[in-house]
Amino acid sequence: MSAPAIKRITIPDFLAWSEGQEKGRYELVSGEIVAMAPERAEHGRAKAQIWRALADALARSGASCEAFVDSVGVAIDAQTVYEPDVLVNCGEPIAPDAMLAPAPVVIVEVLSPSSRHIDKSVKLAGYFRLAGLAHYLVVDLDRRTVLHYRRQGADEPILLRIVTEGVIRLDPPGLDLALSEIFP
């Protein structure tokens, strides 16, 4: 006897469903709704610090980009939407009622016990399917380390830099992110 088929949903169905949810955060992975684990205070503080550092750097640079924390998703394909901890979207401002970032250039995930493996494997590969993504930062609070994955060019390999001190150059959009702003 075969297992019953799993009903997979599309991004528009997921977005409509998620608008009606009062609590929790969700992602759509290969057409299946996945609840995100609750976060610890340390995780929330780190996301806020990173968002603030990126928003301040954007204001200084004058780049036509905006930073978001926990608010807009990123469509990877027709049945997958991830919700990064922090992202920088460049180009036209995102519409007030939008739930997806159309042009993410920088995506940040803060590692947690439940997401550690996924953030460094599945999401890494998924995010770099987006042609416009230039930087993916994986922040490890326990090790006070940032894994900076950077796209070199269209058909070039993705470079990894392990950063434990100093500044991360995010170009595009032309920002410097000091680790002292992430790990005060």
C-alpha positions in Angstrom: 0.0 0.0 0.0 1.4 3.4 -0.9 1.4 6.4 1.4 -1.2 9.1 0.8 0.0 12.0 -1.3 0.9 15.1 0.6 -1.0 18.2 -0.6 1.5 20.8 -1.4 0.5 24.5 -1.6 1.8 27.4 -3.6 3.2 30.7 -2.5 0.0 32.7 -2.9 -1.9 30.1 -0.9 0.8 30.2 1.8 0.8 34.0 2.0 -3.0 34.1 2.3 -2.9 31.4 5.0 -0.1 33.0 7.0 -1.9 36.4 7.1 -4.6 34.7 9.2 -2.2 33.3 11.8 -2.1 35.2 15.1 1.0 33.6 16.6 4.2 32.0 15.3 6.4 32.3 12.3 6.2 29.9 9.4 8.1 29.1 6.2 7.0 27.2 3.1 9.4 24.5 2.2 8.7 22.5 -1.0 5.0 23.3 -0.7 4.7 22.3 3.0 4.1 24.7 5.9 6.9 24.5 8.5 6.6 26.2 11.9 9.7 28.0 13.0 10.9 27.2 16.5 10.5 29.8 19.3 13.5 32.0 19.9 15.6 32.8 22.9 16.1 36.4 24.0 19.7 36.3 22.9 18.6 35.5 19.4 16.1 38.4 19.3 18.7 40.8 20.6 21.3 39.7 18.0 18.7 40.2 15.2 17.9 43.7 16.4 21.6 44.6 16.7 22.3 43.4 13.2 19.3 45.2 11.8 20.3 48.4 13.5 23.9 48.1 12.2 22.7 47.5 8.6 20.0 50.2 8.8 22.6 52.8 10.1 25.1 51.7 7.4 22.5 52.1 4.7 21.6 55.6 6.0 25.3 56.6 5.9 25.8 55.2 2.4 22.7 56.7 0.8 22.1 53.4 -1.0 18.6 52.9 -2.3 18.0 49.9 0.0 16.2 49.1 3.2 16.8 46.6 6.0 14.1 44.4 7.5 14.0 42.1 10.5 11.5 39.2 10.7 9.0 40.8 8.4 9.3 39.8 4.8 9.9 36.5 3.2 12.1 35.5 0.3 10.6 33.3 -2.5 13.2 30.7 -3.6 10.9 28.9 -6.1 7.2 28.4 -6.7 6.8 26.4 -3.5 9.4 27.7 -1.1 9.5 30.9 1.0 12.1 31.4 3.7 11.8 34.2 6.3 15.4 35.3 7.1 16.2 36.9 10.4 17.5 40.1 8.7 17.7 41.1 5.1 18.6 44.1 2.9 16.4 44.7 -0.1 17.6 47.1 -2.8 15.8 49.0 -5.5 12.3 50.4 -5.3 10.9 50.5 -1.8 8.8 47.4 -0.9 5.1 48.1 -1.0 3.6 48.5 2.5 1.4 45.4 2.1 4.0 43.2 0.5 5.0 40.0 2.3 8.0 39.1 0.0 11.3 41.0 -0.7 11.6 41.3 -4.4 15.4 42.1 -4.5 17.3 40.8 -1.5 21.0 41.6 -1.7 22.1 40.7 1.8 20.5 37.9 3.9 21.4 37.2 7.5 20.5 34.1 9.6 21.4 33.9 13.2 22.1 30.2 14.2 20.0 28.5 16.8 20.1 24.9 18.0 17.1 24.0 15.8 18.3 25.8 12.7 22.1 25.3 12.7 22.2 22.6 10.1 19.5 24.0 7.8 20.9 27.5 7.8 24.4 26.3 6.7 23.2 23.8 4.1 19.7 23.9 2.7 19.1 27.6 3.1 22.6 28.4 1.8 21.9 26.6 -1.4 18.4 28.0 -1.7 19.3 31.6 -1.1 22.0 31.5 -3.7 19.5 30.4 -6.3 18.5 34.1 -6.3 20.4 35.8 -9.0 20.6 39.1 -7.2 21.8 37.8 -3.8 25.3 39.0 -3.2 25.9 38.1 0.5 24.7 35.5 3.0 25.8 36.0 6.6 25.4 33.1 9.1 25.9 34.5 12.6 27.1 32.0 15.3 26.5 33.7 18.6 28.2 30.9 20.6 31.5 31.2 18.7 31.2 34.9 18.0 31.8 34.2 14.4 30.2 35.2 11.1 30.3 33.0 8.0 30.3 35.4 5.1 29.3 33.7 1.8 29.8 36.1 -1.1 28.9 35.8 -4.8 31.7 36.8 -7.0 29.9 36.7 -10.3 27.2 35.0 -12.3 29.0 31.7 -13.0 31.7 32.0 -10.3 32.0 29.9 -7.2 30.6 31.3 -3.9 33.4 32.4 -1.6 33.4 31.8 2.1 35.2 34.1 4.6 35.1 33.2 8.3 35.1 36.4 10.2 35.9 36.7 13.9 36.9 40.3 14.1 37.1 43.5 12.2 34.7 44.6 9.4 32.7 42.7 6.8 32.5 44.6 3.5 29.1 44.2 1.8 29.5 45.5 -1.7 27.0 45.7 -3.2 25.3 47.7 -1.8 28.5 49.4 -0.4 28.3 48.9 3.3 30.7 48.0 6.1 29.4 45.9 9.0 31.7 45.9 12.1 31.6 42.7 14.1 31.7 44.9 17.2 28.1 46.0 16.2 27.0 42.3 16.1 28.9 41.1 19.2 29.0 44.1 21.6 
